[in-house]
Amino acid sequence: MALDNSSGNSIGGDIRAEEILAALDNDQRAVALATRGPVCVIAGAGTGKTRAITHRIAYAAAIGTMDPQKVLALTFTSRAAGEMRTRLRSLGVPTVAARTVHAAALKQLIYFWPTVFGGRVPELMTAKAGFIGEAINRAGLSGELRATSRELMRDIASEIEWAKVSQVAPEDFVDEISKRTQKPRVSAEKLAKVYTAYESVKKQELAIDFEDVLLLTAAMLEEERTVRERVQDQYRYFTIDEYQDISPVQQRLINAWLGTRQDICVVGDPAQTIYSFAGATPVFLNSFTQRFPEAEVIRLSTGYRSTPEITFAANSLLRHGAMGQELVALNDHGTKPSVDGYSNEEAEIAGVLGEITALLQSGTQAQEIAILARTNNQLNGVERAMNKAGLPYQVRNTERFFDRQDVRDFLKEFRRASVLPTEGVSWIDELRTIAQPFLTGESIDGIAALLHLARELDADSGFSPKTLRGYLREIEDRVQQNNPPTMPVVTLATLHAAKGLEWERVFLIGASEGILPLEAGVTGQSDAVIDEERRLFYVGMTRAKVDLHISHRQNPSRFLREAGLLS
């Protein structure tokens, strides 16, 4: 029986359903038709997996096999969750809950906290640095570990995060570290002391971190039957994107959500497993059919992102590392990825910026260009050079878009104006008027991005109501999910931060032995380390749609030869 049309889930019964299927290729259509779980989708880079799984949800809603209000669609970045919501809205299913795993867990934890734990909800930490600094002092290691070192603090935070999502307690940390192929730069014994003190500091300050959110929510669902039953009644159908990035604690939480049911669809790509340092493991994706022997497995192998030339090089890398399925590119032919060698870092950056300057002068939009690197340290040099050259850029994973002062000031004024909109003026024109005073300073890219988003929403038939208040609701949702609009600037990002994104033109720098792969992998010759570095290189290559420019310093990376780009 079809769902009630009043919810916007079904329009015209079978006709609507056929319209949803018409936009898909044969493999994507197979995903959409598999409306009952368990389903496992193996999807290579740029194969349209988001399209496939959102159309699956919409199709299932249209034919009445899924209640969209009982669907929980999970992914791992706010941007991806935002994209999913936008697509679902355009497909007529705006009531689907599309969230990151952390956001879904946090919402449940906050809601049930007074009943289960009592008292006020602890403060959620947005950064660990201050707490780790205090933990270093309490552990008596301030003379050995510099709390002022940003890189060191980031490394310690990463190790603590790995331990918690891997469900490793402080007392077991040293033993578990010894089993890892990638060893930390700080000794395991010192890290264990800091980890212990860090947990103590949090408890004293009545604070929790993002890993605690997962751990507490999982424990709450496991131990509180009433809560578990309410949540399981709320969410009946599950779609999980980027399933190769699941950590043990995330899988534990998914198990609690799912219970004994089998209405689950997972999507992943073993070739893009690059977060083992953060506790992610492909074991849950690879063993999915063992847990669900009746699961339908569907493979997406048609690549829609990159040119055949880029895809051919990526396939060569895949074959060498036996990492995953090859892709077939349907796009028009382009140029072969270029490889340029430089004597040092300074020369490499100068060469890359020279090419980017020429592209911008010829009319290429800045937001179509990205510079990708293995480490944040590499990007620091690029950033200094970009500033000196006066080139517009943003660094992924630095200051949150909605925390910028110019954006905050504009949104404050916009919220005031939305209370009493001007009569007889279109909402988009009024928004431009509100924005005008904020477009006179040096930093206007944030406001420009918000105006660009408004124009896109105004042209989106699924966006409603087309009013200032409707736009305000969209912005507030994006603030909550940390899903910023696209800014008209060149993007600088590490390869890890670039995952899930794409650009017309990509400059992948530092493709040298000792950098990519990192020195630890070169000297240690650990197969597991080299394999992950290779997958990281693959991710970088497959971010490019039209042009891929790779550069190295002196000794070129072995991955260039494996990709057939060097003899």
PyMOL commands that set and color helices and strands:
alter all, ss='L'
color gray80, all
select helices_A, chain A and resi 5-7+14-22+26-33+49-63+68-70+78-90+101-116+129-138+150-165+170-177+188-205+210-223+225-234+243-245+248-258+270-272+276-278+283-286+288-291+308-321+345-361+366-368+376-389+401-403+405-419+427-439+445-459+468-481+495-498+519-524+527-541+558-562
alter helices_A, ss='H'
color red, helices_A
select strands_A, chain A and resi 39-43+71-75+97-100+123-124+207-208+237-240+264-268+296-300+302-303+328-329+338-342+369-373+393-395+490-494+503-508+544-553
alter strands_A, ss='S'
color yellow, strands_A
deselect
rebuild
show_as cartoon
